[in-house]
Structure formats: C-alpha cells, structure tokens
C-alpha cells in the first residue's frame, strides 16, 4: 500500500428498480482536506490517461460506469513508500469504491470496459501551476500500459 492512499468501499442499495449508492458526504473524514471542485470525464474503451499528479491538491475518484485499470505511483522522494506502484480494477461488476490519493502520487488509468464515466473530486480548484505531468512510458516508473491484461 502507498502511504496516504485510501479506499472507501461504498454501500450499494439494490432492488427491482435499480440501485442507489451514496458516494460521499462532505463531513466524511476521508475529505478532511476539503472539497474545491467536482469534475466529470467520459473516457472511451482502450484510452490510457497517465501520468498525472498534483503538487498541492488531494484527489478522490469514483467510476460511475465502465471499468478502469488504475495505477498509482508514489513519486514523493520523502515518502516511506517512494517508488512503489499499486494497481487495481474499479467500476462495473467490482465493489463500489471511492479512492483517494494525496499530492505527489502519480495516477493513471486505462479504460478496459467502456465508455467509462468518472467523477474527480479535488481539494482545490483547477490550477495549472499545481499540475505535474509525466509521460505514460516514463522509464523511471517502469510501468507498461500496453502490457496489461486485466480480468474484468
């Protein structure tokens, strides 16, 4: 596990009409950093978005539909888990969750069942000066987005 990364599994209430899932309450300790912005993105099957991090902001993600293969990489040189990468699947047919990562965690995902809709929640508002971008094939991370074969 990467220090500072959190997962909160959500309760899904299903019946013959469909389901209801409460994603996040603003008084939940998982958002102690505060909420500055809520964003939505539609991503098509096969698209990879990587690598991206924030200098200051914390981020929470929730997949509405579709499935993504997520990778989180600790790029914080002062972290006990520096250089570690974790991966997981989230979305349809997986236990519903919201995942949180602090500043300095490079994150990316590949849409493996789409199109996929995702909500991004950030502790601040969009600020280009807060952005960290790293190429998806960065040799220092040593992660091959082309060679993943997740079971969805």
Secondary structure, 3 states (H helix, E strand, C coil): CCCCCEEEECCEEEECCEEEECCCCCCCHHHCCCCCEEEEEEECCCCEEEEEEECCCCEEEEEEEEEEEEEEEECCCCCCCCCCEEEEEEECCCCCEEEEECCCEEEEEEEEEEEEEEEEEECCCCCHHHEEECCCCCCCCCCCHHHCCCCC
